[in-house]
Amino acid sequence: MTQTLHIVGGGMAGSEAAWQAAQAGIQVVIHEMRPKVKTFAHHTEKLGEMVCSNSFRSDDDEQNAVGLLHWEMRAADSLVMASADRNRLPAGGALAVDREGFSEHITQILRNHPNILISNEEITDLPSEGQWIFATGPLTSDALGAAIRAETGTDRLAFFDAIAPIVYADSIDMSVAWEQSRYDKGETEAERRAYLNCPMTRDQYEAFIDALLAAEKTEFHEGETATYFDGCLPIEVMAERGRETLRHGPMKPIGLTNAHDPETKPYAVVQLRRDNALGTLYNIVGFQTKMKYGAQTAVFKTIPGLENASFARLGGIHRNTFLNSPTLLDAQMRLRSRPNIRFAGQVTGVEGYVESAAMGLIAGRMAAAELQGLPLPTVPQDSAHGALIHHISGGAEAKTFQPMNVNFGLFRPLDGVRGGRRGRRDRYKAYTDRAKAAWQGWLGQQGLDGHAAE
Ligand SMILES: Cc1cc2nc3c(=O)[nH]c(=O)nc-3n(C[C@H](O)[C@H](O)[C@H](O)COP(=O)(O)OP(=O)(O)OC[C@H]3O[C@@H](n4cnc5c(N)ncnc54)[C@H](O)[C@@H]3O)c2cc1C
């Protein structure tokens, strides 16, 4: 007889993890605190509740990374995807979902599954015995958050994200930007050239401040408190404090010489820092923001060198509990200090319904395989699931780690495929073809035929 798998949280990740493990023959208990303990964003007692928009984003599995994730999940018999497909609403190329039908279906399937028990209780500590998956999401309860912090250290579990926009490296105009760390600091040549710098004249800086002040901003959700700590003030709040504040903060021009025009001192400089080991993504340093997405794109494209920038993700600040996964989790999504505990979903530092469910799918399979003593083959890095796992368990920069959507910047570059804007369609098709082949190979190694959830 195998042990029971305990899953804490019946949201996107926990529901998918429970389904995957139960289908593999494992006895599962889902511990879900609602309705006894509530969050400010959930309004029902259902499992798999969509807390805000009703969209799973693009369903294009050839040209879009989240569409590819849909494809991989469907092939792996995902309950979340089957429920989304069953409750699909017309929305062009996007996968929009009837939220009530969606969560009702998930609740019924899991409630009626012979291998699953649902227990409505809050879990407030990290058990030292048994096999556990914690999928408690961005609104992990306070008591559990405190227990996780006690285990990981206070600096390894954040309660807010502070996301600076992330740009695809190949969309930055290097005839304008140049590589240099401030004061050429660093032991190695790579460290001395670690940042990309975009110079601004006085006029450009003044116009940028005007645009920041005028831009439309997002309000905090009810229940979120706008307690910025000074280390992560939104740039527009810095600009409101004084027109020169940014020039003395993240946009200070000192210690930098424009390699394209060494004689002219820039009035201000926007710096970008490498965001992943692959070097395909850069974040704009200190540019966390509450500007609306449309406004961000318009304002950031006025920065010299970023006129044609493509954004892997835009900035934001939200109530969001998440681990510093690159330092805390191993490649099996286990807590290094307590390997009987896995984490899954948004709390691992992925972002979004689909990404969270995908991490639940993998965690459920990993836990089931471990309990059955059958090692799960390594999730291929070239798949969308593998790219996300690789990112959270080591590929991302641990010091600046912030939640991430799936995007092609997380994928290993392809040899022999044209770069830049022009080659984009071919490049994305090549990424998705490579991913699908890798994913099918991985499913095949597990002897799975990929039949769909009912
Ligand atoms: C306000 C808000 C708006 C969002 N809007 C969107 C959006 O529009 N689109 C999008 O893609 N993503 C959105 N997200 C992110 C979204 O929450 C996640 O993408 C997704 O729901 C995360 O899935 P999850 O399974 O990790 O967490 P959840 O779906 O939140 O599930 C976690 C579950 O754990 C339970 N739980 C928490 N602590 C405990 C405990 N101690 N014991 C037992 N149970 C516990 C919770 O009740 C919850 O049911 C939003 C997040 C927030 C907070």
The ligand as a Gaussian input file, in Angstrom:
#p B3LYP/6-31G(d) Opt

LIG

0 1
 C       -6.527000      39.617000      -6.623000
 C       -5.903000      38.669000      -7.612000
 C       -6.255000      38.719000      -8.954000
 C       -5.696000      37.835000      -9.891000
 N       -6.097000      37.896000     -11.181000
 C       -5.611000      36.977000     -12.065000
 C       -6.078000      36.961000     -13.421000
 O       -6.928000      37.752000     -13.808000
 N       -5.565000      36.046000     -14.284000
 C       -4.626000      35.138000     -13.869000
 O       -4.199000      34.319000     -14.699000
 N       -4.173000      35.130000     -12.589000
 C       -4.640000      36.032000     -11.683000
 N       -4.195000      36.049000     -10.391000
 C       -3.208000      35.140000      -9.983000
 C       -3.993000      33.890000      -9.559000
 O       -4.282000      33.845000      -8.204000
 C       -3.245000      32.726000      -9.798000
 O       -2.897000      32.804000     -11.109000
 C       -3.930000      31.398000      -9.526000
 O       -5.207000      31.415000      -8.955000
 C       -2.988000      30.778000      -8.582000
 O       -3.293000      29.451000      -8.475000
 P       -2.840000      28.712000      -7.154000
 O       -3.422000      27.367000      -7.192000
 O       -1.392000      28.857000      -6.956000
 O       -3.557000      29.576000      -5.992000
 P       -5.128000      29.732000      -5.723000
 O       -5.911000      29.463000      -6.934000
 O       -5.288000      31.026000      -5.020000
 O       -5.416000      28.543000      -4.703000
 C       -4.849000      28.510000      -3.422000
 C       -5.847000      27.864000      -2.486000
 O       -5.210000      27.620000      -1.239000
 C       -6.115000      27.919000      -0.192000
 N       -5.297000      28.167000       1.022000
 C       -4.487000      29.205000       1.270000
 N       -3.854000      29.039000       2.462000
 C       -4.298000      27.854000       2.979000
 C       -4.022000      27.121000       4.168000
 N       -3.157000      27.584000       5.085000
 N       -4.650000      25.947000       4.388000
 C       -5.545000      25.457000       3.486000
 N       -5.850000      26.123000       2.317000
 C       -5.229000      27.289000       2.071000
 C       -6.900000      29.096000      -0.723000
 O       -8.150000      29.205000      -0.084000
 C       -7.035000      28.752000      -2.203000
 O       -8.205000      28.018000      -2.478000
 C       -4.732000      36.910000      -9.448000
 C       -4.355000      36.853000      -8.102000
 C       -4.938000      37.726000      -7.187000
 C       -4.532000      37.641000      -5.743000

